[in-house]
């Protein structure tokens, strides 16, 4: 089991530090009394904590970074020394020292938080991800996927035999900046004035369209930055979404889910992948619905004022119109669904793992097809489109190299 605790920091030019402790107490394995102190005129941060474990056994301790105010902690701090890593014995006053300029040099003006995790090897979901379906839902998970409202949404029964951990929010500009900076510093990507390009397995495909006026990420003098870190990343290709998942895996010393020649996920078996990946289309719809069978997980209507970021001038048939924000919203600005996932309707479309294929009857653990029509699927709806595109069953697709102001993504990781 894992227990996570964190303390917030605010980084400016020399990593000026503000500390606010956060505690999530649970049983048996406890990390507590977390503090973070930055050394004067230095990028070094000393994180101290107390550790209790079952039968006083040693555990694995890791330090994670958040740049979205603590909504998620997807970035593993690698430039660390002290009481971190494997075989950490329980004690009070343990210390981890982190060097931010080595791990994430592009963060000089980003607001960050840390989280200390302790893992005894008995399972648990990664920090910032939500277990889907929850342990209270019977497994295998069986649900009706699709609807009668569109020809490409033929209702059929889907059985999923294993759980998945899915990010609570869409990947933000700030999160992508941090990961892309790490990938650039490691030589996993190259950058031109127009694009971020892949550099793994001999691939050079475009990952992010930097020169599009709608792109909210910039690159200058070797550093990525964004002025809107909490909005979902856009102008990212499907390849850029999959590559981001691989960057997370590499940072945590996990096998990459994707090979960047044919871009298959774990050789065609995404459910058995151990690294981060995009959710399958079936996993995505199960997670979006959260046991609902209505048009939206909010019911048969979707309120653009209070429930989702979409073009409220075009409500679902028979429902009331609402506002049109005319842009993306900060992730998590609207209530989560019943399983704790934000923005499953609207804000940005979300790339999923699957090739876009017609449904073909009842299926168990659908793997996502083959590149028969050369398009990848995305779900969710967006800020630019009306309510019909936000329905739980709605399907859209684009070529995997396409960039636009509407697609983004969220990450997943098969549960242990």
C-alpha positions in Angstrom: 0.0 0.0 0.0 1.1 3.6 -0.5 0.6 6.7 1.6 1.2 10.2 0.2 1.9 13.4 2.0 3.1 16.7 0.6 4.2 20.3 1.3 3.7 23.2 -1.1 6.4 25.5 -2.5 6.3 28.5 -4.7 9.3 28.9 -7.0 10.5 32.2 -8.3 13.9 33.2 -9.7 15.9 31.7 -6.8 13.2 29.2 -5.7 11.8 31.4 -2.9 9.9 29.0 -0.7 6.5 29.0 1.0 5.5 25.9 2.9 2.0 24.6 3.6 1.8 21.1 4.9 -0.8 18.7 3.5 -1.7 15.4 5.2 -3.6 12.4 4.0 -3.6 10.0 6.9 -4.5 6.3 6.4 -3.7 3.1 8.2 -0.5 1.1 8.8 1.9 3.0 6.5 2.2 6.7 7.4 4.3 9.6 6.2 3.8 12.6 8.4 5.2 16.0 9.6 6.4 16.9 6.2 8.3 20.2 5.8 10.2 21.8 3.0 12.9 24.3 3.5 14.9 26.0 0.8 18.5 26.8 1.4 19.3 30.5 1.1 20.3 31.6 -2.4 20.3 28.0 -3.6 18.1 25.8 -5.7 18.4 23.0 -3.1 15.3 22.1 -1.1 15.4 20.0 2.0 12.2 18.0 2.6 11.9 16.3 6.0 9.4 13.8 7.1 8.5 11.1 9.6 7.9 7.5 8.5 5.9 4.7 10.2 5.6 1.3 8.6 4.0 -2.1 9.2 6.1 -4.2 11.5 8.9 -1.5 11.1 9.9 -2.9 7.8 11.8 -0.8 5.2 9.9 0.6 2.3 10.6 2.5 -1.0 10.3 6.3 -0.7 9.9 8.7 -3.7 9.5 12.4 -4.1 7.0 13.8 -6.6 6.5 17.3 -8.1 3.2 19.1 -8.8 2.9 22.3 -10.8 -0.9 22.5 -10.7 -1.5 23.4 -7.1 -1.5 19.9 -5.9 -4.2 18.5 -8.2 -1.8 15.9 -9.5 1.8 14.9 -8.9 3.0 13.2 -12.1 6.6 14.2 -12.1 9.2 12.1 -10.2 12.1 14.0 -8.7 15.3 12.3 -9.7 18.0 14.7 -8.6 17.6 13.6 -4.9 19.8 12.4 -2.1 19.3 11.3 1.4 16.4 9.2 2.8 14.9 8.3 -0.6 14.7 5.3 -2.8 14.6 1.6 -1.7 15.1 0.2 1.8 14.3 3.3 3.8 13.8 2.3 7.5 11.0 4.0 9.5 12.2 6.9 11.7 11.5 10.5 12.6 13.3 13.4 11.0 14.2 11.7 7.7 15.5 14.1 5.0 15.5 14.3 1.2 17.5 17.0 -0.6 16.3 17.9 -4.1 18.1 20.0 -6.7 15.5 21.6 -9.0 17.9 23.1 -11.5 19.1 19.6 -12.4 15.6 18.0 -12.8 13.5 20.8 -14.1 15.5 23.9 -15.0 12.6 25.5 -16.8 10.6 25.9 -13.6 12.1 29.1 -12.4 8.8 30.9 -12.3 6.3 28.0 -11.8 4.3 27.4 -8.6 5.2 23.9 -7.3 4.3 21.4 -4.6 6.1 18.3 -3.4 4.7 15.0 -2.3 6.5 12.2 -0.4 5.3 8.7 -1.1 6.1 5.5 0.7 5.4 2.2 -0.9 5.6 -1.2 0.8 5.1 -3.1 -2.5 1.6 -4.2 -1.7 -0.1 -2.3 -4.5 -1.8 1.1 -4.6 -2.3 3.6 -7.4 0.3 6.2 -8.6 0.2 9.7 -7.2 -2.3 11.9 -9.0 -4.2 9.0 -10.6 -7.6 7.6 -9.8 -8.3 3.9 -9.7 -10.9 3.0 -12.4 -13.3 1.4 -11.6 -13.1 1.9 -7.8 -12.6 -1.1 -5.6 -16.3 -0.9 -4.7 -17.2 -1.8 -8.3 -17.3 -5.5 -9.1 -14.7 -6.9 -11.5 -14.7 -7.8 -14.3 -16.4 -4.5 -15.2 -19.2 -5.0 -17.6 -21.0 -2.0 -19.2 -22.8 -1.0 -22.3 -20.6 1.1 -24.5 -22.0 3.4 -27.2 -25.5 4.8 -27.9 -28.3 4.7 -30.4 -27.8 8.4 -31.4 -25.1 7.9 -34.0 -24.2 5.3 -36.6 -20.6 5.0 -35.2 -21.8 4.5 -31.6 -23.6 1.1 -31.9 -24.4 -0.1 -28.4 -22.5 -3.2 -27.4 -21.4 -4.9 -24.2 -17.8 -4.4 -23.1 -16.0 -6.5 -20.4 -12.8 -5.1 -18.9 -10.9 -7.6 -16.8 -8.4 -5.4 -15.0 -8.5 -2.0 -13.4 -6.6 1.1 -14.6 -5.3 4.2 -12.9 -6.4 7.3 -14.8 -5.3 10.9 -14.3 -7.9 13.0 -12.4 -7.3 15.9 -14.9 -6.3 16.5 -18.4 -2.6 17.1 -18.9 -1.9 20.9 -18.5 0.4 23.2 -20.3 2.5 23.4 -17.1 2.8 19.6 -16.8 3.8 19.3 -20.5 6.4 22.1 -20.1 8.1 20.2 -17.2 8.1 16.9 -19.1 9.2 18.4 -22.4 12.0 20.2 -20.7 13.2 17.0 -19.1 12.9 15.2 -22.5 14.8 18.0 -24.2 17.6 18.0 -21.6 17.9 14.2 -22.0 18.0 14.3 -25.8 14.7 12.6 -26.3 13.3 15.4 -28.4 14.6 18.1 -30.7 13.1 21.6 -31.1 12.8 23.9 -34.1 11.1 27.3 -34.2 8.0 25.5 -35.4 7.8 22.2 -33.6 8.8 19.8 -30.8 10.0 16.7 -32.7 10.5 13.2 -31.4 14.0 11.7 -31.1 13.4 8.2 -29.7 13.8 5.0 -31.8 14.8 7.1 -34.8 11.4 8.9 -34.9 11.2 12.5 -35.9 7.4 13.0 -35.9 6.0 16.3 -34.7 4.8 16.2 -31.1 3.8 19.8 -30.4 3.0 22.6 -32.9 4.9 25.5 -31.3 4.3 28.1 -34.0 0.5 27.7 -34.1 -1.0 30.9 -32.7 -3.2 28.8 -30.4 -0.3 26.9 -28.9 0.2 28.1 -25.3 3.7 26.8 -24.9 6.9 28.6 -25.9 10.5 27.7 -26.3 13.4 30.1 -26.1 17.1 29.8 -25.3 16.7 26.1 -24.4 13.8 26.6 -22.0 10.1 25.7 -22.3 7.5 28.0 -20.7 3.8 28.9 -20.6 1.8 31.8 -19.3 -1.3 29.6 -18.6 0.1 26.5 -16.8 -3.2 25.3 -15.5 -5.1 25.1 -18.8 -5.0 21.8 -20.8 -2.3 21.4 -23.4 -3.5 21.8 -27.0 -1.8 21.7 -30.4 -0.4 18.3 -29.3 -0.4 15.4 -31.8 -1.4 11.9 -30.8 2.3 11.1 -31.0 3.0 14.0 -28.6 0.5 12.6 -26.1 1.9 9.0 -26.3 5.5 10.4 -26.1 4.5 12.4 -22.9 3.4 9.1 -21.3 6.8 7.5 -22.2 8.6 10.5 -20.7 6.8 9.8 -17.4 7.8 6.2 -17.6 11.4 6.9 -18.3 11.5 9.3 -15.3 10.3 6.5 -13.0 12.5 3.8 -14.6 9.5 2.0 -16.0 9.4 0.3 -19.4 8.1 2.6 -22.1 4.6 1.6 -23.3 5.2 2.8 -26.9 7.8 1.9 -29.5 8.3 5.0 -31.6 8.6 3.2 -35.0 5.1 1.6 -35.3 3.7 3.4 -32.1 2.1 0.2 -30.9 1.3 0.1 -27.2 3.1 -2.7 -25.5 3.2 -4.7 -28.7 -0.6 -4.5 -29.1 -1.6 -5.3 -25.5 -2.1 -2.0 -23.7 -3.7 -3.6 -20.7 -0.4 -5.4 -19.8 1.8 -2.4 -20.2 3.6 -1.4 -17.0 4.5 2.1 -18.0 2.3 5.1 -18.5 0.0 5.2 -21.6 -3.1 6.6 -23.0 -6.4 5.0 -21.9 -8.1 2.7 -24.3 -11.4 4.0 -25.7 -13.3 1.4 -23.6 -11.5 2.4 -20.4 -12.2 6.1 -21.2 -15.9 5.6 -21.7 -16.2 3.4 -18.6 -14.4 6.1 -16.6 -16.5 8.9 -18.1 -19.8 7.2 -17.4 -19.0 6.2 -13.8 -21.9 3.8 -13.8 -24.3 6.2 -15.5 -26.3 5.3 -18.7 -27.5 8.8 -19.6 -26.2 11.1 -22.4 -23.8 12.7 -19.9 -22.5 11.6 -16.5 -24.5 14.6 -15.2 -27.8 13.2 -16.7 -29.5 13.9 -20.0 -28.4 17.5 -20.1 -25.1 19.3 -19.5 -25.0 22.8 -18.0 -22.4 25.0 -19.6 -22.5 27.4 -16.7 -21.8 24.9 -13.9 -20.9 21.5 -15.2 -18.5 21.7 -18.2 -16.6 24.0 -20.5 -18.2 23.8 -23.9 -20.1 26.1 -26.3 -23.3 26.6 -24.4 -24.9 28.3 -27.3 -25.4 24.8 -28.7 -27.0 22.8 -25.9 -28.2 19.2 -26.3 -31.6 18.8 -27.8 -34.3 19.8 -25.3 -31.9 21.3 -22.8 -31.2 25.0 -21.9 -28.5 27.0 -23.5 -25.7 28.5 -21.5 -22.4 30.5 -21.6 -19.6 30.2 -24.1 -16.3 30.8 -22.5 -14.6 30.9 -25.9 -11.5 29.2 -24.6 -10.3 26.4 -22.4 -10.8 26.5 -18.6 -8.2 25.7 -16.0 -8.4 21.9 -15.4 -10.7 21.0 -12.5 -12.8 24.2 -12.7 -16.0 22.1 -12.9 -17.2 19.3 -10.5 -15.6 15.9 -10.9 -17.8 12.9 -12.0 -18.8 10.2 -9.6 -15.4 8.6 -9.7 -13.3 11.7 -9.1 -12.4 12.6 -12.7 -12.6 16.2 -13.9 -13.5 17.5 -17.4 -14.5 14.2 -18.8 -17.1 16.4 -20.7 -15.7 19.3 -22.6 -12.7 21.6 -22.2 -10.6 19.6 -24.7 -11.1 16.4 -26.7 -8.8 13.7 -25.3 -6.7 11.4 -27.5 -7.1 7.8 -26.5 -4.9 4.8 -27.4 -7.2 3.3 -30.1 -7.1 3.5 -33.8 -10.6 4.7 -35.0 -12.5 1.6 -35.9 -16.2 0.6 -36.2 -17.5 -1.2 -33.2 -17.8 -5.0 -33.8 -20.2 -6.5 -31.3 -19.6 -7.5 -27.7 -15.9 -7.6 -26.7 -13.6 -8.3 -23.8 -10.5 -6.0 -23.3 -10.6 -4.4 -26.7 -7.1 -3.6 -27.8 -7.8 -0.7 -30.1 -7.6 -2.1 -33.6 -5.1 -1.6 -36.4 -4.3 1.5 -38.6 -6.9 0.5 -41.2 -8.1 4.1 -41.8 -5.0 5.8 -40.3 -6.9 7.9 -37.7 -6.7 7.8 -33.9 -9.7 8.3 -31.7 -10.4 11.1 -29.4 -13.3 11.6 -26.9 -14.8 14.1 -24.4 -15.9 17.2 -26.5 -14.3 20.6 -26.2 -14.7 24.3 -25.4 -15.3 25.0 -29.1 -18.1 22.5 -29.8 -21.7 22.0 -28.6 -23.1 19.6 -26.1 -23.7 16.7 -28.6 -19.9 16.3 -29.0 -19.6 16.1 -25.2 -21.8 13.0 -24.8 -20.3 10.0 -23.0 -20.6 7.9 -26.1 -19.5 10.5 -28.7 -16.6 9.5 -30.9 -14.3 11.6 -33.1 -11.0 10.9 -34.9 -8.1 12.6 -36.5 -4.8 11.6 -38.1 -2.3 11.0 -35.3 -0.1 13.7 -36.7 -2.9 16.3 -36.6 -2.6 19.3 -34.3 -5.4 21.6 -33.4 -6.8 23.9 -30.7 -9.3 21.2 -29.5 -7.4 17.9 -28.7 -5.6 17.3 -25.5 -5.2 14.1 -23.4 -5.0 12.5 -20.0 -2.7 9.7 -18.9 -3.4 6.2 -17.6 -1.5 3.3 -16.1 -2.6 -0.3 -15.7 -3.3 -1.1 -12.1 -1.0 -3.7 -10.4 
